[in-house]
Structures are given as structure tokens and as C-alpha cells.
Amino acid sequence: MGGLAWIIWAAGLRVTASWYVVTETDCALRTGANVTGTVLLTLRRAAGERRAWRDELEYELQEEVRAQVERMNGQNSRLAGEESGGLYQPVDFQMAAYTAAMRVLTGCDVMDGVEMRREAEAPGVRAVAMVDALIRYAQDVAEELLRPAGLPAALECGWNMLNAAERFYLKTAALEREGPQKLDMYTNMARALRVAGHERLMSAESRANNARLKLSDELGSGDRDPEDEWGGSPLRALLNAMRLLRQGEEAEQVLAALAEDCRGRYALLRETLAGMAEFLARARGGRADKGGFTPQKEAECARVLAEALRAHRA
């Protein structure tokens, strides 16, 4: 994760500015996403010797990420109402956390007593772990600042209980309300949230400039390993319950299956599950059915399940 920082330290440079550019495109000769988004960095020669302790850097990272998010939000606000829909998309805010971390960290020459330029020749385990942890901290700050808009009250309270894979699915589902998204957006969101294997959540029809998540019926009944971050998650159990509703199962039977999938945590998770179902109903309800893609049916099943969960007492 911090490999780029070590290269910059070894070269005696520091990051002073950064931009994220989407360079992904479709082509008749290509079948997938062959060109990804690019981060452009401005580097300058490091001058002087700055020392800092880890707690100081965490505070600086928090302030730098917060300031950058506020700047980007301000630019988006000025463009509100234009056809562009804003200069920055949510995934750009996620990537901004990484570049903000690069600016703060590469500006420090001695970190927690470690001389970073000298260490860059052959980074030790402790130094690598420290740098990676600080970058993750910056991404966590951005994640907390960038909750999806319009979360139901139950999900607002339970958001911190969700794992990275669940947040990835819900965040990108909200973005899809506006229509098909670039595949690059999903890749960068997965990278920012540190979600492994996000491709399994993507429709087989996804292309570079026209990508989407799988709906519950497309996910099927597989990929539900209880030891897996995604397969064992409450959201995966909820999507399987929605699949059963789509197949015509009665609500009581579906709730029983959902309770079993939650492995003894159903009572604790019931409100959060209802909040996720309500959120997905809103996200899917904004899109029209087209061919085998049926978000309206998905939205209806999510609404029915949300109501059934709130009325159910197990």
C-alpha cells in the first residue's frame, strides 16, 4: 500500500499536489477494462528535515483529508444543477484520501524516530507497517466523511457495524440510481475500501463505460461462505432473502431462512437489515427495467422485506 511513498522518499522528493483522471474507455477491439484511472502527482525536491511522531501525523492526516473533502464538496456545490452533475464523484473523494496521505507522509523525513530516506533503501517490517497503517487511517477518515446520502435511520445507526464489502455494495448501488457507471468507479471504490474480489459482485454484462452490480437473482444462492467477508455478511443474507421473494416464497418462510443465515444474530441485526432493505429499495427504484435487468422488481422485493422485518417479532 505504501510502495509509492517509499519510492518518493528514496528519490529525495515529496508530493505537493495531485489529480485523479479517469482514462478508461471502451473500444471495439477490447473486451474489458484495459486502461484504468490515473493519479497525477506533482513532486518537488524535499528541503530541510522535518520530524514528527505518529500521533502528530494522524492528526495532520485527519485535517488534510477533511480539508480536501471540503474543497471538493465546495467545487461540486458551485457546479450543482449543471448537466455534469458535479466535478467529482464519490469515488474521487475516496482516492483523494490516498493522495492526501502521500502529501503528509512524504513531507516527513523522520517519522517516529525512523529516517525515512535511509529506510527507503530497504524498508523494515516496523516501518512498512507504520506507513501502511497511516495510509489506512487516512482512508478510514474519508470513509467516515463519505457516508451515502439519505441513509434510513436504522442504517445510520448500524453503518459502523457493516464490513467493507457491504459498504462497497451499498455505496455503489446508490451511485447506480443515476444510471450505468464506469467500471473504473467500482475498481477504485473497492481499492479505497480495501475490498478483495469485488468482481464477483459485478454483472457479467459490465463494460468499461457501462457497468453495474449484480441484482439478488443474479447473485444466486452461492458465494455464502460464513468465513468470507462478503459471503458471511448480513447484507449477503439479505440479498439471498430478496432472491427468495423474487422466486415467490412467502414472507414468513423468507424471514425464517434469513434468521437461519444470520446464525443467531437475527434479533441484533433486524433493524439494520430493515434499513439496508429500505436503502436498496430507494436505490433500485430509481431505474427502469430493461430486458433481463429488472431493478423495479428488485426494489419491490426490498420494500416488502423491509416492512416484513419491521413487523416481525422472533
C-alpha positions in Angstrom: 0.0 0.0 0.0 2.8 2.4 0.8 5.1 1.3 -2.0 4.8 4.6 -3.8 5.7 6.6 -0.7 8.9 4.6 -0.3 9.9 5.3 -3.9 9.3 9.0 -3.4 11.4 9.0 -0.2 14.2 7.1 -1.9 14.3 9.7 -4.6 14.6 12.6 -2.1 11.2 14.1 -3.2 7.9 14.9 -1.7 4.3 15.2 -3.1 2.9 18.7 -3.2 -0.2 18.3 -5.4 -2.3 15.5 -7.0 -5.1 15.0 -9.5 -7.2 11.9 -10.4 -8.0 11.4 -14.1 -10.4 8.7 -15.4 -8.7 7.3 -18.6 -10.8 4.2 -19.0 -12.5 3.7 -22.4 -14.4 1.2 -24.5 -13.1 0.1 -27.8 -14.3 -2.3 -30.4 -11.0 -4.2 -30.2 -11.2 -4.6 -26.4 -13.4 -6.7 -24.3 -12.7 -5.3 -20.9 -11.3 -2.5 -18.8 -7.7 -2.3 -20.3 -7.0 1.3 -19.3 -7.6 2.4 -15.7 -7.8 5.8 -14.0 -4.6 7.6 -13.4 -3.3 9.6 -10.4 -1.1 12.5 -11.4 1.3 13.8 -8.8 3.4 16.9 -8.6 6.7 16.2 -6.9 9.3 18.6 -5.6 12.7 18.1 -4.1 12.5 17.7 -0.3 14.1 20.6 1.6 15.2 20.6 5.2 14.5 17.9 7.7 11.0 17.5 9.3 10.5 15.3 12.2 7.1 14.1 13.6 5.6 11.4 15.8 2.8 9.1 14.7 0.1 10.7 16.8 1.0 14.1 15.2 0.8 12.6 11.7 -2.6 11.1 12.5 -3.9 14.5 13.4 -2.4 16.0 10.2 -3.9 13.3 8.1 -7.3 13.8 9.6 -7.1 17.6 8.9 -5.7 17.2 5.4 -8.3 14.6 4.3 -11.1 16.7 5.9 -9.8 19.9 4.2 -9.6 18.2 0.8 -13.1 16.7 1.1 -14.4 20.2 1.9 -12.6 21.7 -1.0 -14.0 19.1 -3.4 -17.5 19.4 -1.9 -17.3 23.2 -2.4 -16.4 22.8 -6.1 -19.2 20.3 -6.5 -21.7 22.8 -4.9 -20.7 25.5 -7.3 -21.5 23.2 -10.2 -24.8 21.9 -8.7 -27.6 21.8 -11.3 -25.3 21.7 -14.3 -25.5 18.7 -16.7 -22.1 17.4 -15.5 -23.7 16.5 -12.1 -20.7 17.9 -10.3 -17.0 17.8 -10.9 -16.2 15.0 -8.5 -17.9 11.7 -7.9 -17.8 9.8 -4.6 -15.0 7.5 -5.8 -12.9 10.6 -6.4 -13.2 11.5 -2.7 -12.1 8.0 -1.7 -9.0 8.3 -3.9 -8.3 11.7 -2.5 -7.6 10.2 0.9 -4.6 8.2 -0.6 -3.1 11.3 -2.3 -3.7 13.4 0.9 -1.7 10.7 2.8 1.1 10.9 0.2 1.3 14.7 0.7 1.5 14.4 4.5 3.8 11.4 4.8 6.3 12.3 2.1 6.7 15.7 3.7 8.1 14.0 6.8 11.8 13.0 6.8 12.0 11.4 10.3 8.8 9.5 11.5 8.6 8.1 15.0 12.4 8.2 15.1 12.8 6.4 11.7 14.8 8.2 9.0 12.6 7.6 6.0 15.0 8.2 3.2 17.6 5.9 4.7 14.9 3.3 5.5 13.6 3.5 1.9 16.8 1.6 0.7 15.5 -1.5 2.4 12.3 -0.8 4.4 12.0 -2.8 7.6 8.9 -4.5 8.8 8.1 -2.0 11.5 8.5 1.0 9.2 6.4 -0.6 6.4 3.6 -1.5 8.9 3.6 2.1 10.3 3.3 3.7 6.8 0.6 1.3 5.7 -1.4 1.9 8.9 -1.2 5.6 8.5 -2.5 5.4 4.9 -5.3 3.1 6.1 -6.1 5.7 8.8 -6.4 8.4 6.1 -8.8 6.2 4.1 -10.9 5.5 7.2 -11.2 9.2 7.8 -12.5 9.7 4.3 -14.8 6.7 4.7 -16.4 8.2 7.8 -16.9 11.6 6.0 -18.5 10.0 2.9 -21.5 8.0 4.1 -24.1 7.7 1.3 -26.8 10.4 1.4 -30.2 9.5 2.5 -29.4 6.6 4.9 -32.5 5.4 6.7 -32.3 6.0 10.5 -31.8 2.3 11.2 -28.9 2.1 8.8 -27.4 5.4 10.0 -27.1 3.8 13.5 -25.8 0.5 12.1 -23.4 1.8 9.5 -20.3 1.3 11.6 -21.3 -2.4 12.0 -21.0 -3.1 8.3 -17.9 -4.5 6.8 -16.0 -3.1 3.8 -17.7 -5.4 1.3 -21.2 -4.4 2.5 -20.3 -0.7 2.3 -18.9 -1.2 -1.2 -22.2 -2.8 -2.4 -24.4 -0.2 -0.8 -22.3 2.8 -1.8 -22.1 1.7 -5.5 -25.8 0.7 -5.5 -26.6 4.4 -4.5 -24.5 5.7 -7.4 -26.3 3.4 -9.8 -29.5 5.2 -9.2 -28.4 7.8 -11.8 -27.7 5.1 -14.4 -24.8 2.9 -15.6 -21.4 3.7 -14.1 -17.8 3.4 -15.4 -16.1 0.1 -14.4 -13.2 2.3 -13.1 -15.5 3.7 -10.4 -16.1 0.2 -8.9 -12.4 -0.7 -9.1 -11.3 2.5 -7.3 -14.1 2.2 -4.7 -13.0 -1.4 -4.0 -9.4 -0.2 -3.7 -10.3 2.6 -1.4 -12.4 0.4 0.9 -9.9 -2.5 0.7 -12.4 -5.0 -0.7 -10.9 -8.1 -2.2 -12.6 -9.9 -5.1 -15.2 -7.2 -5.8 -15.5 -8.6 -9.4 -17.8 -11.4 -8.1 -20.4 -8.7 -7.3 -20.4 -7.2 -10.8 -22.8 -8.1 -13.6 -21.3 -10.3 -16.4 -22.6 -7.6 -18.8 -20.4 -4.9 -17.3 -18.2 -3.0 -19.7 -15.7 -0.1 -19.2 -18.3 2.6 -19.6 -21.4 0.7 -18.7 -21.1 -1.4 -15.5 -23.4 -2.4 -12.7 -23.7 -4.6 -9.7 -25.5 -8.0 -9.8 -29.1 -8.0 -8.5 -30.2 -10.6 -6.0 -31.3 -13.1 -8.6 -28.0 -12.7 -10.5 -26.1 -13.4 -7.3 -28.0 -16.6 -6.9 -27.7 -18.9 -3.8 -23.9 -19.4 -3.9 -20.9 -17.4 -2.6 -22.2 -17.7 1.0 -19.2 -19.0 2.9 -19.7 -17.9 6.6 -16.0 -17.3 6.9 -15.8 -14.9 4.0 -16.2 -11.2 4.4 -18.9 -11.0 1.8 -20.4 -14.5 1.9 -20.9 -14.4 5.6 -22.2 -10.9 5.8 -25.7 -9.8 6.8 -26.1 -8.0 3.5 -25.4 -11.2 1.6 -28.0 -13.0 3.7 -30.5 -10.1 3.0 -29.9 -10.3 -0.8 -30.5 -14.1 -0.7 -33.8 -13.4 1.1 -34.7 -10.9 -1.6 -33.9 -13.6 -4.2 -36.3 -16.0 -2.4 -39.1 -13.3 -2.5 -38.4 -12.8 -6.3 -39.0 -16.6 -6.7 -42.4 -16.4 -5.0 -41.6 -17.6 -1.5 -43.9 -16.5 1.3 -42.6 -13.7 3.6 -42.7 -15.9 6.7 -40.6 -18.6 5.0 -38.1 -16.0 3.7 -37.7 -14.4 7.2 -37.1 -17.9 8.7 -34.4 -18.5 6.1 -32.9 -15.1 6.8 -32.8 -15.7 10.5 -31.0 -19.0 9.9 -28.5 -17.3 7.7 -27.8 -14.7 10.4 -26.6 -17.6 12.7 -28.0 -16.4 16.0 -27.6 -12.7 15.4 -31.0 -12.1 13.7 -32.6 -10.2 16.7 -29.5 -7.9 16.9 -29.3 -7.3 13.2 -33.1 -7.0 12.4 -33.2 -3.2 12.4 -30.0 -2.9 10.4 -31.3 -5.5 7.9 -34.5 -3.5 7.5 -32.5 -0.3 7.0 -30.4 -2.0 4.2 -33.6 -3.3 2.5 -35.1 0.2 2.6 -31.9 1.7 1.2 -31.8 -0.8 -1.6 -35.5 -0.2 -2.4 -34.7 3.5 -2.9 -31.6 2.9 -4.9 -33.2 0.3 -7.3 -36.5 2.1 -7.5 -34.9 4.9 -9.5 -34.1 2.8 -12.5 -36.2 1.3 -15.2 -36.4 -2.4 -16.1 -34.7 -3.3 -19.4 -34.5 -6.8 -20.8 -33.1 -9.1 -18.2 -32.2 -6.2 -15.9 -35.1 -5.8 -13.5 -34.3 -3.2 -10.8 -38.0 -2.3 -10.3 -38.8 -5.9 -9.3 -35.7 -5.8 -7.0 -37.0 -2.6 -5.4 -40.4 -4.0 -4.8 -38.9 -7.1 -3.1 -36.7 -4.9 -1.0 -39.7 -2.8 0.2 -41.7 -5.9 1.1 -38.8 -7.3 3.0 -38.1 -4.1 4.9 -41.8 -4.0 6.0 -41.8 -7.6 6.9 -38.6 -7.2 9.0 -40.1 -4.3 11.0 -43.3 -6.2 11.6 -41.6 -9.4 12.6 -41.0 -10.4 16.2 -38.8 -13.5 16.5 
